[in-house]
Amino acid sequence: MKKLLIFLLPLFCARSAFAWGQKGHDLTAYIAECHLTPEAAEKVDKVLNGHSPVYYANWLDIASHTPQYDYTRTWHYLNIDEDETLETMPKNPKGDVLTAVTSIVEKLKSGKLTSEEETLNLKMLIHLMGDMHCPMHTGRLSDLGGNMRQVLMFNRETSLHSAWDTAIVEAAHKWSYTEWQEQIDRLPDDEIVLMQAGEPRDWLVETHEICKEVYEASPEGTKISYDYVDKYTPVIERQFLRGGYRLARLLNEIYR
């Protein structure tokens, strides 16, 4: 079994990079874009060469599987095993989402990057903030972030990880990312400020608490149907908002 896990690890780690699916990443980036200050919006537009943050929301999922950016494959998640915490879980020497986000923010704030380096780091940050708020991207190393926990999604076999990345989102609403934003991005300013509070480490720990609840509610063979989707759709919506608002806060701080 140990040899099998070693053999499968690269495959499932690659799969685990796809948090939220394309629509979820687009939505997170779009919510952030809608909450940029005019100054930040102008500077972000310049750094991204006239493109919207949404344009690059999924870029890193593709780039991580190319030789040039292969070093970023483990940056999309941070595994925390059962009975472990962020502090006690051995760190992945190849990097993780919290380390990557923290480092990228520091570099962007430093003002010492070349224009090409700044563009690259901003593109990465846009994607990784979505990953940080996808619960199963803080899943257990022992089952590869839920990739080896099989469930039935409307009677079709899938993994718990895949169900949370894409299937539950698509089952909840058949909306475009702009329709999602229009429907859920309605919090008053004071609630947005509260949601933006804290730092990346706090946000990762918060996501992991949701992940632990998902594991408890979703043992091997769980039958995911409308009741499950109804229960967790508000959780998913809240994570989209958190990721988008917090990305906006970071960008507003970087590009004052």
C-alpha positions in Angstrom: 0.0 0.0 0.0 2.8 2.4 0.8 4.4 1.8 -2.6 1.1 2.4 -4.2 0.7 5.7 -2.4 4.2 6.8 -3.6 3.3 5.8 -7.1 0.0 7.7 -7.1 1.2 10.8 -5.2 2.3 12.8 -8.3 -0.9 12.0 -10.1 -3.2 13.0 -7.3 -1.1 16.0 -6.3 -1.5 17.2 -9.9 -5.2 16.7 -9.7 -5.4 18.5 -6.4 -4.2 21.7 -8.0 -7.6 22.3 -9.5 -9.4 24.1 -6.7 -13.0 25.3 -7.3 -12.8 24.6 -11.0 -12.6 27.4 -13.6 -15.8 29.1 -12.6 -14.9 29.4 -8.9 -11.5 30.9 -9.6 -13.1 33.3 -12.1 -15.7 34.3 -9.5 -13.1 34.9 -6.7 -11.1 37.1 -9.0 -14.1 39.0 -10.2 -15.3 39.7 -6.7 -11.9 41.1 -5.9 -11.9 43.2 -9.1 -15.3 44.7 -8.1 -13.8 45.8 -4.7 -10.6 47.4 -5.9 -10.0 51.1 -5.2 -9.7 53.2 -8.3 -6.0 53.6 -7.7 -5.5 49.8 -7.3 -7.6 49.0 -10.3 -5.6 51.3 -12.5 -2.3 49.8 -11.3 -3.5 46.2 -11.5 -4.7 46.9 -15.1 -1.2 48.2 -16.0 0.6 45.3 -14.4 -1.6 42.8 -16.1 -1.1 44.5 -19.4 -4.7 45.6 -19.8 -6.2 42.3 -18.7 -8.7 41.7 -16.0 -7.7 39.7 -12.9 -10.3 37.2 -14.2 -8.3 36.6 -17.3 -5.5 35.1 -15.2 -7.6 33.5 -12.5 -6.9 29.9 -13.8 -3.6 30.6 -15.4 -1.5 28.9 -12.7 -3.4 25.6 -12.9 -2.2 25.3 -16.5 1.3 26.8 -15.9 2.0 24.4 -13.0 2.0 21.5 -15.4 4.6 23.0 -17.7 8.4 22.6 -17.3 8.9 26.3 -16.7 6.6 26.5 -13.7 6.7 22.9 -12.5 8.2 24.2 -9.2 4.8 25.6 -8.3 2.9 22.3 -8.3 2.7 22.0 -4.5 1.8 25.7 -4.1 -1.9 25.1 -4.6 -2.6 23.4 -1.3 -1.3 22.7 2.3 -2.0 19.2 3.6 -2.8 18.9 7.3 -3.4 15.3 8.6 -6.0 14.2 11.1 -4.9 15.0 14.7 -2.3 17.5 13.3 -2.4 21.3 13.2 -0.7 23.9 11.0 2.0 24.1 13.6 2.6 20.4 14.1 2.2 19.2 10.5 5.6 18.8 8.8 6.0 21.4 6.1 6.3 20.3 2.4 9.9 21.2 1.4 8.6 22.0 -2.1 6.3 24.7 -0.8 2.6 25.2 -0.1 -0.2 27.7 -0.6 0.4 29.6 2.6 4.1 30.0 2.1 3.6 31.0 -1.5 0.9 33.6 -0.8 2.9 35.1 2.1 6.1 35.3 0.0 4.3 36.7 -3.0 2.6 39.5 -1.0 5.9 40.5 0.5 7.6 40.6 -2.9 4.8 42.7 -4.4 4.8 45.1 -1.5 8.6 45.5 -1.7 8.5 47.4 -5.0 11.8 45.7 -6.0 10.5 43.4 -8.7 11.0 44.0 -12.4 7.9 44.6 -14.4 8.0 41.0 -15.7 8.4 39.6 -12.2 5.6 41.8 -10.9 3.2 40.5 -13.5 4.1 36.9 -12.8 3.7 37.2 -9.1 0.4 39.0 -9.4 -1.0 36.3 -11.7 0.1 33.7 -9.2 -1.5 35.6 -6.2 -4.9 35.9 -8.0 -5.1 32.1 -8.4 -3.6 31.1 -5.1 -6.0 33.2 -3.1 -8.8 31.0 -4.6 -6.9 27.9 -3.7 -6.4 29.0 -0.1 -10.2 29.2 0.4 -11.1 25.9 -1.1 -11.6 23.6 1.9 -10.2 20.4 0.5 -6.9 22.1 -0.3 -6.1 21.9 3.3 -7.1 18.2 3.3 -5.1 15.3 4.7 -1.9 14.0 3.2 -2.9 10.5 4.2 -5.7 10.5 1.5 -4.1 13.1 -0.8 -6.5 15.9 0.1 -9.6 13.8 -0.2 -8.6 12.5 -3.7 -8.6 8.9 -2.4 -11.8 9.2 -0.4 -14.5 7.9 -2.7 -18.1 9.3 -2.6 -21.2 9.1 -4.8 -22.2 12.4 -6.3 -25.8 11.8 -7.5 -24.9 8.1 -7.7 -21.8 8.6 -9.8 -18.4 7.7 -8.3 -16.0 10.5 -7.7 -13.6 11.7 -5.0 -14.5 14.0 -2.1 -11.9 16.4 -3.4 -13.4 16.6 -6.9 -16.9 16.9 -5.5 -15.9 20.0 -3.5 -13.7 21.5 -6.3 -16.4 21.5 -9.0 -19.4 19.2 -8.7 -21.1 20.8 -5.7 -20.6 24.3 -7.1 -22.1 23.3 -10.4 -25.0 21.5 -8.7 -25.8 24.5 -6.6 -26.4 27.0 -9.4 -26.0 27.0 -13.2 -24.8 30.6 -13.2 -21.9 32.3 -14.9 -19.3 33.8 -12.7 -20.8 37.3 -13.2 -24.2 35.9 -12.2 -22.7 34.4 -9.1 -21.1 37.7 -8.2 -24.3 39.6 -8.7 -26.3 37.2 -6.5 -23.9 36.7 -3.5 -21.8 39.8 -3.4 -24.3 41.8 -1.4 -22.7 42.2 2.1 -22.8 45.7 3.7 -19.4 47.5 3.9 -19.0 46.8 7.6 -19.4 43.0 7.1 -16.9 43.1 4.3 -14.3 44.8 6.5 -14.8 42.1 9.2 -14.4 39.4 6.6 -11.2 41.0 5.3 -9.6 41.0 8.7 -6.7 38.9 9.6 -3.7 37.6 7.6 -3.1 34.7 5.2 -2.2 32.3 8.1 -5.5 33.1 9.8 -7.4 32.5 6.6 -5.7 29.1 6.0 -6.5 27.9 9.5 -10.1 29.1 9.0 -10.4 27.1 5.8 -8.9 24.0 7.5 -11.6 24.2 10.2 -14.2 23.9 7.4 -12.2 21.0 5.9 -12.3 19.1 9.1 -16.1 19.5 9.2 -16.3 18.2 5.6 -14.4 15.1 6.5 -16.6 14.4 9.4 -19.7 14.8 7.3 -18.4 12.8 4.4 -17.1 9.3 5.3 -16.1 6.9 2.5 -19.0 6.1 0.3 -21.1 9.1 1.3 -24.0 9.7 -1.1 -24.0 13.3 -2.0 -27.4 14.5 -3.2 -29.6 17.6 -3.0 -29.6 17.7 0.8 -25.8 17.7 1.0 -25.6 20.4 -1.7 -28.2 22.5 0.0 -26.4 22.2 3.3 -23.0 23.2 2.0 -23.9 25.8 -0.7 -23.8 28.6 1.8 -20.4 27.5 3.0 -19.1 27.5 -0.6 -20.6 31.0 -1.2 -19.0 32.3 2.0 -15.6 31.0 0.9 -15.9 32.6 -2.5 -16.7 35.9 -0.8 -13.9 35.5 1.6 -11.4 34.8 -1.1 -12.5 37.7 -3.3 -12.7 40.3 -0.5 -9.4 39.3 0.9 -7.7 39.3 -2.4 -9.1 42.8 -3.0 -7.7 43.9 0.4 -4.3 42.6 -0.4 -4.3 44.3 -3.8 -5.5 47.6 -2.3 -2.7 47.5 0.2 -0.1 46.6 -2.5 -1.2 49.2 -5.0 -2.1 52.2 -2.8 
